[in-house]
Amino acid sequence: MLKSILTQIMNRKRSNGWVAAELFLVFIFVWFITDYFFVLACNCAIPNHRSMAHTWQVSMAPYPPVHPRYSAAEAGDEAMRASRERILGILKNYPDVEAVAVTFISSDPENRSAAGSPTLYGERDTAVSVRGQEVFIDAGEDFFRVFNYTSGDGGAAVSVHDFDWSAPGSVVIGRLAAERLYPGERATGKRLTRRPGDFDGAQVIAGVVDDIKRYDYERPQHAFYSADPAFHWGFGSISIRSSARIADGLFREAFMKEMPARLQVGNFYFDEIIPYSRISSETRERSGLGNAVRERAGLMIFLLLNVLLCVTGTFFYRVGTRLGETGIRMAMGASAAGIRRMFVVEGLLLLAVAALPAVAVELHLVLAGLIDTAGKTYVDKVFLPDRTALRFVITNVVTWVVMASVIAAAVWIPARRAAGMAPAEALREE
């Protein structure tokens, strides 16, 4: 049967050429989009050793000096510090709040701005460095517990209070950073500096936590958590974790009813409570990821619909011109399933003819560096999308399966029509 189908394809090489040309172009575009989604899926599949579930950002706002509730006596640093402690105490004692955290200068999760991306050196080998996000936290609260940080490759949950912050410049670092700076050693108690060899006033590693991804669609990053009790950073950003026993909607409804009156403290008032899930969604939109995903998904659907319509129309015409051949085959004992299979195989062979040069063009695009690996960070670790050859094979196999499924569906309707004709009716055409 295969030889007969190849003969049919060659006999209609002009009409098949146009179909193959379309399949050639669509295959390349679908592969390019598939590659993007493959990288994104790989990044999302990497464990993120923190949890944003049941976490909230509590926004406090200051009264302006012209407001009737504003008090000049509450405007000093000591008074503001006392107001902050009262606010934190109210939040800690609120039912179903499990933990409270305070971060400074844009260090809260999912924030598009950041305190900076410093480069740090260890004392073992000053030629080796790590670069990542600096996170400033109040070590008197529990940042790690609010966001369910873990230690030991996703093992036990950790608390800020598990670490000794007494040394000046204490810092907790991620596991990948510890392994790079102090391979095979226990990093706790070792020193870090921002200039190679300059260990005067160096930071001391208070502990190691599992690595996190700044955003779920990115790869793990190096992160450095510094205790910064200095009040000159301002009021800070307050985060809380609510109990999993109560639905988020019910928790927020109860919080919004009770807390506005209770959180009028000093020159501050309660503004809003925002779930970090919403902050995460808004961050994705602001970063352009949402638009990028929708545009590529829409383009892929458009291309595949074009293939579906083109191949369906082509094979409806082809079936109509080959009714005699179909009748002879059925008269000689070919089954309806065999007739359908013959047309489907013909469509798949057309795809194979188009896919071979398409793969060659894709290879040139890869060698020219025209494909991107989204979500890269400063971490020096090889992930699946970095294995170019394996990634190329996987994405082409996925592209082939998608295209083959569309073509099989497109051919099936006209092939079913041909297989449903009586042999005598088909022979009358001959």
N, C-alpha and C positions, 0 to 999 in steps of 0.2 A: 504493500500500500504506500509506503514511504516514497518509493521510486516513482510511482504514478503521480503522487502529489507534487513531487519536485518537477516532474514533466509539465504538470498543469501550471505551476508557477512560472516556469520558463516560457511556456506558450503564451502567457499573458504578462510578459515582462514589462510592457509599457504601462498598463494600468497598475500592475503591482509596484512598479517603480515609484509612482506617486504616493501610494500607501506607505511603502517602505521609507520614503523620504520624510513623511510626516512622523512615522514611528521613530526614525533616527533623531529628529529634532526633539520630539517629546521625551524620548528616553533620556537624553542629556539633561533637559530641564528638570524632569522628575528626579533623576539621580542627584542633581545639585540641591534640590529641596529636601530630598530624603537624607542627604548627608547632614544638612543643618539640623533636622529633627533628631537624627541619630546622636549627634554630639550633645544636643540639649537633653535628650533622654538619658544619656550616659552620665551627664553632670547631675541631673536630678536623682539618679539612682545611687549616687555616692552618699553614704550615711552622713547626716548632719548631727553631730553629737550635742545638740541642744533642741529644745522643744518650744515652739511658739503657741502651743495649744493652751487655752485658758489664761493667756497673758494680756495685760492691759496697760496702756499708758494713761496716767492720770495727769491732766493738765491743770496747773494752777496759774492764775494770772494776777498781777498786781493792780491795786486800785490806783488810778491816776491821782496826782496831788490835788486836783480840783474836786475829787469825789467826796461826798459827805462822810464816808466811812474811813477816809484816809487819815492816818495819825502820824504827825511828824515824830512823835516819840517812838514809833515802831519802825522808823526808817533806818536806824543805825545797824551796823553789822551784827552786834550782839543781839539786838532785838529780832533781826531777821533770822539769825541762827536759832533763836528760841522758838520763833514761829514755825520754822521748818521742823524742828524736833517735835513740836506739838502736832503738826500735820501728820508726820510719820507715825507718831504714837496712835493717833485716831485711826489711821489706815490699818496698822497692825492689829488693833483690837476689833476691827470690823468683822462680823461673822463671815466665814467662808473665804477670808483672805489668808492664804498660806504663807506668803513671803512678800517682802517689800524690798525694792532696790532703788538706788539713786546713781545716775551716771552724769558725767559732765562733758561739756563741749562736744555735742553731737556724737556721743559714744553709745547711745541706745541702739538696739538692733534695728535693722532695716532702714537706717538713716542714710540718705544718699550722700550727705556731707560727712566728713570724718575728721578726727583730730589730727590725723597725719599718717604717713606710712614710713616710719623710721627704719633705718638699717642698723642692726645690732650685731656686735661681734662678741665671741666668747674668748676666754683666756687660754683655752687649749691650743687653738690655732687661729691667729688673728687674720689669716688670709681667707678664712671661711666666715661668711655672714649670712644673715637672714633678714628679709624685709617683709613687713606686714602691717596690719592695722593696729594702732594704739588705742586701747580702751581705758578710759579713766573712770574708776568706780569709787564709791564710798565703801570702804572696807568695814564700816560699822553696820552696814545693811547686808543683804544677802543676794547679790546679783546672780551668782551661780545657781542658787536654789530657785530663784524666780524663773530662770530659763532652762532649768533641768540640765545643767552641764554634767558631764560624766568624766570618769577617769578610768583608764584601763581598757581602752578600745571599746567604749560603749558599756562599761561595767557599772560600778556603783555610782549613784548620784553624789555630787560633791557640794559642799557649802563653802562660802567665803571664809567661814570661821574654822575650816579645816586647815588653814594655812597661817603661818606666822608672819604677820605684816610689821613686826616691830622694827626690823632693820630699815634704815633710811633707803629709800629707793626700791623697796620690795616690789617684785613683779612676778606674776604667774604667767607662764608661757604655754603654748600648744606643744603637743607631743612631737610633731614633725620638726619644729624648731629645736626642741631639746635633742632629738636624735641627730640633727645636722650639726649642731654646735658641740655636742658632747656625746659622740657615738660610743655606745657600749658603756657609758658611765651614768651614774645617777646625777641628774642635772641640779636637783634641789641643793641649795647652798652655794652653787657656783655663781660666778659674776658675769655681768654683761656690760658692755660699754658701747657708746655710739661712735667712738673713734678707735680705729685699730691700735691696740697697744696702750691706750690711755685709760688706766683703771683707777685713777684718782676720782673718788666719788662715784664709783661704778654701782650699777643696780645689782641687787642680790636676788637670785631666783628663789621665790618662796614655795614654789610647787609647779606641777605640770598637770594640765587638763587635756582632754581629748580635743582634737582639731574641729573647728566649725567652718561652715561656709557662710560668708557674709550674706549671700542671697542663695536661695535653694537651687537656682538655675546655674550657679557657678561652681567651681571646684573648691576644695578646702583651701584655706588661707592660713598664713602665720598670723597669730594674734598675741598681743602683749597686754596683760591686765595690770594696770598700775593703781595702787591705792593713792587717792589724792584727797586728803581731808581738808586741804586748804580752802577756805571759804571764798577766796577771791575769784573762783570760777563761777560763782553765782549760785542760784537756788538749785540748779540741777534738774534733770529729767527723772520723774518718778515712775517706776514700773511696779506692777503687782501681779501675783499669780492667784487666781481664784480656784476654789476647790472643784475637782472633777465631779463631785457629787451633785452639783447644781448646774443646770443648763446655762450656757453663757447668756442667753436672752433674758432668763429670769434674774440672773445675777445683776446684769446691767440695769434692768428695770428697777430692781430694789435699790441699787446703789444710787441711781439718779433721783429717786424719791427722797432718800434719807440724807445723803451726804452734802448737797449744796448748802444746807443750813449749818451743818456741823463743821464744814471746812472753811467757814469764814473766820480766818485766824490772822490777827495782826492786820497787815496791809495786803493780805492775799485772800483770794476767793476761788472757789472751785469753778473751773471752766468746762471741762469735758472729760469723759472717759472713753478711750478709743481702743478697740481690740487690735492687737498686733497683726491679726490676720488681715484686717482692712488696711493697715499701714503697709503690709507686705504687698497687697494687691495694688495699692496706689503707687508704690515704688516701682513695681514692674511696668506699670503704664507710663510713669514718668521717664523710665530708662529707655522706653521704646520697644521693650520686649513684646508687649501685648500686640502692638501694631505689626511688628516683624512676623510674629507667629500667624496672625490673621491674614496678612498679605500673602505669605507663602502657602498657607493652607488653601486660601481662595484661588491662588494661581494653580496649585496642583489639581484642585477639583475642576477648574476650568479646562485644563489640558486633558485630563482624563475623560471628561465629558466629550471633548472634541474627538478624542480617539474612539470613544464608544460610538458616537454618531457616524464618524467616517467609516469605521470598519463595518458597522451594521448596514449602512447604505451600500457599501461596496459588495458585501456578501449577499444582500437581498438581490442586487442586480446579477451577481455571479450565479446564484442559485437559479434565477429565472432563465439564464442562458444555458444552463447545464442540466435541464430537466431530463433530456434524452439520456445523457450519460448516467444520471441518477437512476432512471428507470431500468437501464440495462444492468446496472449493478444489483438492483433489487431483484430483477428477474433471474439473475444468476445466483441468488441466495444471500445477498448482503442484507443484514438486519437493519432495523431503524437506528439502533444504537451505533452500528458500524458507520452508517451514513453521517450521523451527527458527529461521530468521532473524526471522520475524514475531514470535514470542513473545519472543525476546531483545530486539528493538527495543522491544517494548511495555514490557518491564521497564526498559530504559534511559530511555524517555520518562517513566515513573513517577519515576525518579531525578531527571530534569531538572526535573520539576514540584516535587519536594521541595527540590532544591538551590537554586533561585532565591531563595525566602524565607530559606533557611538562610544563604546568602551575605550577604543583607541584615542578618541578626542578627549575623553575624560582624563585619561592617563596623562596627556599633555597638559591639561589644566592643573592637575595635581603637581606635576614636575615643575610647572611654572609658578607654583605657590599661589594660585588664584583661589584656593578654597581656604576658609577660615576655620579656626578652632575656637569657638565661642567659650567664654567663661574661664579663660586662663587666669591664673594668679601667679604670685611670685614663688610659689612652692615648686621646688625642684624634684618633682616626682612624675614618673611616667604613668599615664592613664590610658585606657583603651583607645580613645580617639587619637592619641599620639602615635600609635602603632599604625603607620600610614598604610602599609600593605594590607593588613588585616581589616582595617577600616574600609579600604577601597573594595575589598572582596565582599564584605558584609553589606555595604550600602548598595552595591550592584546586584547582589542576590535579592535584597529586599525590593529594589526597583524592578527587577525581572518578575518577581512574584506579583507585584502590584499591577504591572503592565499586562502580564499573562492573564491575570484574573479578569481584567477589564476586557481584553480581547476575547477570552473564552465566553464571557457574558454577551459580548457584542455579536459573536458568531452564532451563539446558541439559538437565538430566535429564528433567523433564516434557515439554519441547519435543521431545526425542528420542523419547519414548514416543509422542507424538502423530504425529510424522512417520513412525514405523515401522508405523502401522496401515494395513491395506489400505483403499483408497477404499470398497469395498463394505461393509466392516465399519463404517466411520465413518458412511456414509450410512444404514445400518440404524438408527443412533441418531436420525438426523433423522426 
